[in-house]
Amino acid sequence: MRNPPARVVLAACLAAASVAAQAPVSPSPAVDPITGERPAKVPAGYAASPASLFDRTIVGTQEPQDYSMWAEYRRNHGEFVDRMQRYDPQVEFRIGAAPDLDLRNEPGEFDLYNYGADIKLPVLVSTEGYLLLGGYGDTRRYLFTTAAGSRGNPSGVHLDDKTLTGAGLTFGAGVFLDDNWLFEAYVQPGVWSDLDAGLKHKDFDFPGQALFTWRTMPEFFFKFGARYNQVYHDAPWLPMLGFSWEITEGFRFDLLLPEHLEFSFWPTSNTGILFGVDVDGGEYHVRTSAATGNQQGDVHVQEISTYFGWMTRFNESTSLLLRGGLVVSGDYYLTTGRNNFDPAEGSLNQGLFAEVSFGFDF
């Protein structure tokens, strides 16, 4: 696996963390100045409660205002962070399947089963910024028919069932440059491999991104930056460009090229109907079961999927997302790592997929 340095993204993370940490840390959570309770999150497709909850006052009373770091952060930037994207849980566990996939001009087919988790926990370090800590894991289980990968290879030589794993940690930071500008960056060092015969340096990679979000209007957020990953085989470094737009109350459009597009409709405050396009994939270092000599190689997988989804939030801490749709295309390069093995490669034919995700917030 190619393993280019992630110095640009890592430097951006460190710079953002340094700026974000310029204020003293306070462990006090925000409380409502009227009730004395921490306000519940608004589940109407947003990430947290609106800043206006902290701005209520009672005429003729001398109720003290909460000046904790969290309350000040929410007063300054609460509306921004609530509207800049649709609700995305801090902790997510998912499981999915895409049966009967096949490559154009290649014999055989395969079933894909995947399961994984993504954790991104913001840790407030000042009224203007936060650290982003967490981890991720994604496992792809491929079950091939005996004809898969047989073209161009001797009789009896084909693709064997394979499990590919991408897992690692997330380190990043976000900082508000002013009331209308947010800069976020993170890096995700991890393993991308079939985990056969121990880990070598080629099994490691460092995906990451740096992104500016600019609020040009109360309901419109322009986004640009750059990211490094292996979703596109020949273009690991690509610019990012997009926007998030609350068209009207209950209707959102979120675009972040080159990997995501989604329209969402929220008929109630805790239920969303989603339509979108995702590009997903990665590059994994693999070895034959013998794992001797140069019997190793790189596998690249990519799926372009259109989906219909249904999301519901049971309360401020738990959510459920169901997605299903069509794998419309993709780019695959499959090998066993065996010497002189002729890889199976090409575009995916269309196929169905389904996925369920459970989300949690703290």
Salt bridges, closest charged atoms under 4 A:
ASP32 OD2 - ARG56 NH2 2.21
GLU72 OE2 - ARG75 NH2 2.54
GLU79 OE2 - ARG83 NE 3.29
ASP82 OD2 - ARG74 NH2 2.99
GLU106 OE2 - ARG151 NH2 2.78
ASP118 OD2 - LYS120 NZ 3.16
GLU128 OE1 - HIS77 NE2 2.75
ASP138 OD1 - ARG94 NH2 3.61
ASP138 OD2 - ARG140 NE 3.87
ASP160 OD1 - HIS158 ND1 3.88
ASP194 OD2 - LYS162 NZ 2.97
ASP203 OD2 - ARG287 NH2 3.23
ASP234 OD1 - HIS233 ND1 3.34
GLU246 OE1 - ARG83 NH1 2.26
ASP254 OD1 - ARG252 NH2 2.95
GLU259 OE2 - ARG227 NH2 2.91
GLU262 OE1 - ARG86 NE 2.62
ASP278 OD1 - HIS260 ND1 2.75
ASP278 OD2 - ARG323 NH1 2.93
ASP280 OD2 - ARG140 NH2 3.69
GLU283 OE1 - HIS233 NE2 3.55
ASP298 OD1 - HIS285 ND1 2.73
GLU303 OE2 - ARG140 NH1 2.86
ASP331 OD2 - HIS300 ND1 3.88
GLU355 OE1 - ARG323 NE 3.29
